[in-house]
Amino acid sequence: MRYFYLIKNPEKDRVDQVAEEICGYIERRGGICRIQDPEERLPRGEEKRFQYTDAGKVPEDTQCVITLGGDGTLIQAARDLAGRQIPLAGVNLGHLGYLTQIGRREDVEELLDALLTDQYQLERRMMLKGSIFHGGQAVTGDVALNEIVITRRETLRILKFRIYVNGEYLSEYKADGMIAATPTGSTAYNLSAGGPIVAPGARMTILTPICPHALNGRSIVLSADDRIEIEALGNDDSGQVAVFDGDITLKMMVGDRVRIERSQMETVLIKLKNVSFLDNLRSKLANA
């Protein structure tokens, strides 16, 4: 690799210094490094087609995007750049990180050396596409790398859901919410809600209720090819929302359905050969 693009989380300490150090290291070894213009992150009203990173301003010759922040920064980049198929590498400037494996300074240099000499592997992670239907018509939607969560907006009240899989009725739930997670997202909100950890290379969707008001409220693991529909029940049109990767929130009304299926787009992540999923998991769980 020779052409790199850096995306910074401006809320992280030393992020500008780290960005300059990384670009300097790359350029001293013959690479080209560009840093995201902070103006790209400003809201742009109805014309804005991205949340944090304008994919149209990422140069066409970019071979790798390096995010500086935490898992959230990498996930935001993955969603904004979905479809570009540019490999992503995350440098962790925060706390716990499953996706951003690199944190220590010496590890950053090891990562950059591996990228510049093509000593790495690529992992393709499945994403979910969520579409909200009102009156039988799709009205809005988005994609997610980690999870799509149906949850309450503000009030502390029980939500009711009816779930269908491939058009067939599955069950009705009373809970604080419902998580539809990818294998990548299995170590995020899904894990906190008691769901299973799934190897990131798997292809499946995990349904996990949040604080179910029943003794049989357990996770269900479905095929990635299954089409899931979650219908909002009750009598409160302001009671529920669909949240994509803890970031984008879309309102739902009673009777609306969220259709969740595997997205045709995938996130491509850089993986160093000496860091396995089990190594990373063991390290994170030991320090959690």
Disulfide bonds with the S-S distance in Angstrom:
Cys23-Cys33 2.17
